[in-house]
Amino acid sequence: MFWIIILLLVAMCVFLPNLWVKHVMEKYSQPADRYREQGNGAELARHLLDRFGLDNVNVEETPNDDHYDPSSKVVRLSPNNYSGYSLTAVTVAAHEVGHAIQDSRGEPLFRARQKLVKTAIIGERIAGMMLVAAPIVLMLTRVPQAGAITILIGVISMALSTLVHLVTLPVELDASYGKALPLLQKGDYLHDGDLKHAEKILKAAALTYIAASLTSLLNLGRWIAVLRR
């Protein structure tokens, strides 16, 4: 019973933030035309980028999640946020511009995350191969230590992904509260009373990465427990 309760608590910590994020984003996507007079998400992103002299950064629509691509110098927004006039659209656009500002200033944590992301992609591939190979190695060699070493290599590789998520948290918080929120507040871009709701949207964006970090740590802990056996 104790372990069932622990499992349920961990599951709540991992999945509830994602559900809350979805709820907040959908809630403030209405009314859909709230900022029609001021402009949609793409137009606000373009305005903010120009304001900071980032005319080399483009704004594009993407079928995937909203993000800033530092390698291509592009702010990519999902269809609803690219063409949308809701509070969610303009707030998310400001958040992604915050990452472009971090990149242009060469902020250490942002650069560290980008380097780690490249390493983590390779690490995740190695981890996947090693964890799949472990039982095969054990079966062929019949040496328990060989299988354990294979799993250990996989776990170490997986730890890179966890490290990326941990470094991502302060980067995302800064994009929300150090960049986007002051821009929206001082630039007088929002209607009266909307700033407190924009803060919820920015908090929701950060919670996405907290959930990702918890999931990554959970997977890492599971494989470490396997290795200890």
C-alpha positions as CSV (number, residue, x, y, z in Angstrom):
1,M,0.0,0.0,0.0
2,F,2.9,2.4,0.8
3,W,4.5,2.0,-2.6
4,I,1.1,2.4,-4.3
5,I,0.6,5.7,-2.5
6,I,4.2,6.8,-3.5
7,L,3.5,5.8,-7.1
8,L,0.3,7.8,-7.2
9,L,2.0,10.8,-5.7
10,V,4.7,10.7,-8.3
11,A,2.2,10.2,-11.1
12,M,0.3,13.3,-9.8
13,C,3.5,15.3,-9.7
14,V,4.3,14.3,-13.3
15,F,0.9,14.5,-15.0
16,L,-1.1,17.2,-13.1
17,P,1.2,20.0,-14.2
18,N,0.6,19.1,-17.8
19,L,-3.1,19.0,-17.3
20,W,-3.0,22.4,-15.6
21,V,-0.9,23.8,-18.4
22,K,-3.4,22.7,-21.0
23,H,-6.3,24.1,-18.9
24,V,-4.6,27.5,-18.6
25,M,-3.6,27.8,-22.2
26,E,-7.1,26.9,-23.4
27,K,-8.8,29.1,-20.8
28,Y,-7.0,32.3,-22.0
29,S,-7.3,31.4,-25.7
30,Q,-10.8,32.8,-25.3
31,P,-12.0,35.3,-26.4
32,A,-10.2,34.5,-29.6
33,D,-10.3,38.2,-30.8
34,R,-9.3,40.0,-27.6
35,Y,-6.2,41.6,-29.2
36,R,-7.4,41.9,-32.8
37,E,-6.8,45.7,-32.7
38,Q,-3.3,45.3,-31.3
39,G,-2.2,42.4,-33.5
40,N,-1.8,38.6,-33.4
41,G,1.0,36.6,-31.8
42,A,3.2,36.6,-34.9
43,E,2.8,40.4,-35.2
44,L,3.7,41.0,-31.6
45,A,6.7,38.7,-31.9
46,R,7.9,40.6,-34.9
47,H,7.4,43.9,-33.2
48,L,9.3,42.9,-30.1
49,L,12.2,41.4,-32.1
50,D,12.5,44.6,-34.1
51,R,12.4,46.6,-30.9
52,F,15.5,44.8,-29.7
53,G,17.2,45.0,-33.1
54,L,16.8,41.3,-33.8
55,D,15.8,41.8,-37.4
56,N,17.9,38.6,-38.2
57,V,15.4,36.5,-36.3
58,N,12.4,35.3,-38.3
59,V,8.9,34.4,-37.1
60,E,7.3,31.3,-38.6
61,E,4.3,29.1,-38.1
62,T,4.9,25.5,-37.0
63,P,2.6,22.5,-36.6
64,N,4.6,21.5,-33.5
65,D,5.0,23.2,-30.1
66,D,6.0,26.8,-29.7
67,H,9.7,27.3,-29.5
68,Y,12.7,29.4,-30.4
69,D,15.3,27.7,-32.7
70,P,18.7,29.3,-32.0
71,S,20.4,27.4,-34.9
72,S,18.1,28.9,-37.5
73,K,17.3,32.1,-35.6
74,V,13.6,31.6,-35.8
75,V,10.7,32.0,-33.4
76,R,8.2,29.3,-34.2
77,L,4.6,29.5,-33.1
78,S,1.8,27.0,-33.3
79,P,-1.1,27.9,-35.6
80,N,-3.4,29.2,-32.8
81,N,-0.6,31.4,-31.3
82,Y,0.8,32.5,-34.7
83,S,-2.5,33.8,-36.1
84,G,-4.4,34.1,-32.9
85,Y,-5.5,37.3,-31.2
86,S,-6.0,35.8,-27.7
87,L,-4.2,36.6,-24.5
88,T,-2.5,33.1,-24.7
89,A,-1.2,33.9,-28.2
90,V,0.4,37.2,-27.4
91,T,1.8,36.0,-24.1
92,V,3.4,32.8,-25.6
93,A,4.8,34.9,-28.4
94,A,6.5,37.2,-25.9
95,H,7.9,34.2,-24.0
96,E,9.5,32.8,-27.2
97,V,10.9,36.2,-28.0
98,G,12.4,36.1,-24.5
99,H,14.5,33.1,-25.7
100,A,15.7,35.1,-28.7
101,I,16.8,37.9,-26.4
102,Q,18.7,35.4,-24.3
103,D,20.4,34.1,-27.4
104,S,21.3,37.5,-28.7
105,R,22.9,38.4,-25.3
106,G,24.8,35.2,-25.2
107,E,23.5,34.4,-21.7
108,P,25.6,31.6,-20.1
109,L,22.7,29.4,-19.0
110,F,21.1,29.6,-22.4
111,R,24.3,28.7,-24.1
112,A,24.9,25.9,-21.7
113,R,21.5,24.4,-22.4
114,Q,22.1,24.5,-26.2
115,K,25.4,22.6,-25.8
116,L,23.8,20.1,-23.5
117,V,20.9,19.6,-25.9
118,K,23.2,18.5,-28.7
119,T,25.1,16.2,-26.3
120,A,21.8,14.8,-24.8
121,I,20.4,13.8,-28.2
122,I,23.5,11.6,-28.8
123,G,23.3,10.4,-25.2
124,E,19.6,9.4,-25.5
125,R,20.4,7.4,-28.7
126,I,23.3,5.6,-26.9
127,A,21.1,5.0,-23.8
128,G,18.3,3.4,-26.0
129,M,20.8,1.1,-27.7
130,M,22.5,0.1,-24.5
131,L,19.3,-0.6,-22.6
132,V,18.0,-2.7,-25.4
133,A,21.4,-4.5,-25.8
134,A,21.8,-5.3,-22.1
135,P,19.7,-8.5,-22.0
136,I,21.3,-9.6,-25.3
137,V,24.8,-9.1,-23.9
138,L,23.8,-10.9,-20.7
139,M,22.4,-13.9,-22.7
140,L,25.4,-14.1,-25.0
141,T,28.1,-13.7,-22.3
142,R,26.3,-15.2,-19.4
143,V,28.3,-12.8,-17.3
144,P,26.0,-10.6,-15.1
145,Q,28.7,-7.9,-14.8
146,A,28.6,-7.5,-18.6
147,G,24.9,-6.8,-18.6
148,A,25.3,-4.4,-15.6
149,I,28.0,-2.5,-17.4
150,T,25.9,-2.1,-20.5
151,I,23.0,-0.8,-18.4
152,L,25.3,1.5,-16.5
153,I,26.5,3.1,-19.8
154,G,22.8,3.5,-20.8
155,V,21.9,5.1,-17.4
156,I,24.9,7.6,-17.6
157,S,23.8,8.5,-21.1
158,M,20.2,9.0,-19.9
159,A,21.4,11.2,-17.1
160,L,22.4,13.8,-19.8
161,S,18.8,14.2,-20.6
162,T,18.0,14.8,-17.0
163,L,20.7,17.4,-16.8
164,V,19.3,19.2,-19.8
165,H,15.9,19.4,-18.1
166,L,17.4,20.8,-14.9
167,V,19.3,23.5,-16.8
168,T,16.2,24.3,-18.8
169,L,14.2,25.3,-15.8
170,P,16.0,28.6,-14.9
171,V,16.3,29.4,-18.6
172,E,12.5,29.0,-19.1
173,L,11.7,31.0,-15.9
174,D,14.0,33.8,-17.0
175,A,12.3,33.9,-20.5
176,S,8.9,34.2,-18.7
177,Y,9.6,36.4,-15.7
178,G,12.9,38.1,-16.6
179,K,12.0,38.9,-20.2
180,A,8.4,38.4,-21.3
181,L,6.6,39.7,-18.2
182,P,8.5,43.0,-18.0
183,L,8.1,43.5,-21.8
184,L,4.4,43.0,-21.6
185,Q,4.1,45.2,-18.5
186,K,6.3,48.1,-19.5
187,G,5.3,48.1,-23.1
188,D,1.6,48.5,-22.2
189,Y,0.7,45.7,-24.6
190,L,-2.0,44.2,-22.5
191,H,-5.5,45.3,-21.6
192,D,-6.2,46.4,-18.0
193,G,-6.5,43.4,-15.7
194,D,-4.8,41.0,-18.2
195,L,-1.3,41.1,-16.7
196,K,-2.2,38.8,-13.7
197,H,-3.6,36.3,-16.2
198,A,-0.5,36.6,-18.4
199,E,1.5,35.6,-15.3
200,K,-0.5,32.4,-15.1
201,I,0.2,31.6,-18.7
202,L,3.9,32.2,-18.2
203,K,3.9,30.1,-15.0
204,A,2.1,27.3,-17.0
205,A,4.9,27.4,-19.6
206,A,7.5,26.9,-16.9
207,L,5.5,24.0,-15.3
208,T,5.7,22.1,-18.6
209,Y,9.5,21.8,-18.0
210,I,9.1,21.0,-14.4
211,A,6.9,18.0,-15.4
212,A,9.5,17.0,-18.0
213,S,12.3,17.2,-15.3
214,L,10.2,15.0,-13.0
215,T,9.6,12.4,-15.7
216,S,13.3,12.4,-16.6
217,L,14.3,11.9,-13.0
218,L,11.7,9.2,-12.6
219,N,13.1,7.3,-15.5
220,L,16.6,7.7,-14.4
221,G,15.8,6.5,-10.9
222,R,14.0,3.5,-12.2
223,W,17.0,2.4,-14.2
224,I,19.4,3.1,-11.3
225,A,17.2,0.8,-9.2
226,V,17.4,-1.9,-11.9
227,L,21.2,-1.5,-11.9
228,R,21.5,-1.9,-8.1
229,R,19.7,-5.3,-8.3
